[in-house]
Amino acid sequence: MKATPLSNCERRFLLRAVEERKRLDGRQCYDYRNVRISFGGDYGSCIVELGKTRVLAQVSCELVPPKPNRPTEGILFFNLELSPMAAPGFEPGRQSELLVKLNRLIERCLRNSKCVDTESLCIVAGEKVWQIRLDLHVLNHDGNIIDAASIAGIVALCHFRRPDVSVQGEEVTVYTPEERDPVPLSIHHMPICVSFAFFQQGTYLLVDPSEREERVMDGLLVIAMNKHREICTIQSSGGIMLVKDQVLRCSKITAVKVAEITELIQKALENDQKVRKEGGKFGFAESIPNQKITAFKMESAAVDTDNVEEQAEEIITKADPPSEVFAKPILHTPGTAQIGEGIENSWGDLEESEREEAVEEEGESEATAFECHKMETEDTSTMRETMKDEPIVLSDSEEEEVVILEPQELPKKIRTQTNSKQENTTKKAFNKRRKKKRAAH
């Protein structure tokens, strides 16, 4: 599924806002979105939220033989995944150009900067070393994935603990966390990426671009730096030509942002370690804010139950006497009804459309009744004329009884057989008129 493209109106609106030094989320040009770090129940798992961009990091380790050209160094493996859960435009199982670029940038930021001491991961030279695997999963994409991924990666590596190991001769013993405390990784520094978006061939600059701003930008500059103002990697994409002064200005902004984020990471790690030592609650479930879905929030108040009867009597005496019940119903608007104690149900006047329908129904019922009466009289006259002749057999169907009329004996009352349909129509018309008369009274 392809991502929804931006319309020309949205594109012009975003570019006009950048020219006026305004952004959709209310930030200034050099402002960074809020960074939130939450740790999981196990060591090495964390979620980093950069605004609405969320990245899950998980670190794992295993014993493997080292590489032939580096027998005394451990192995670092990085993997970044973009799933359709993050954005509809990401396809599963497909190496897109964006995914390849992000993976290479993460490797250059974390591996080539030598932030992790790989020699400390060696157990037996040339035989067994630790392989550290960092998996990054983008949970939600709202722009600037590389910054969120770099923060999540370095935080997970600092939070991770590997099992303790002892070597006796050729025998290697790996201890469980219950037997020995896990050992943290040796981290030299914390490289963090900061992204800059350029518009109109480098005329305008934005820090930490959002997803919509990334669609309309002309170029992107990513600088990875640690708190010691050492540039670990730098990458420019988009085909824009940058002047030396622009790069220097971006590096100065990067130094300020990296110092703030590094301090935030250190505080988050200290707080998590303190909670784990004290035996408090920790994990992703505890980091979710407790929000109740209620319309009104009221604090609990103490209720005084002393002298309840006296207070109730005072309230009753001070209260106004009950109002008298009206004998006649009050109709506020046409078509409404009042139902009360001792008062019959009464409906207001009918509207004009309802009156017209009632008149039409009365006319139709009178016409049907007149036709039925006319047919009865015609049938009786024909019966009297035919009685003087031979006996007549009246039958509408084969199932009905046969009635033989003899001319010698004349019945006092002659009743013709009428169709059941006519009787039903006359009864319905009579019932309708009866109901309307009751409603009118």
Disulfide bonds with the S-S distance in Angstrom:
none
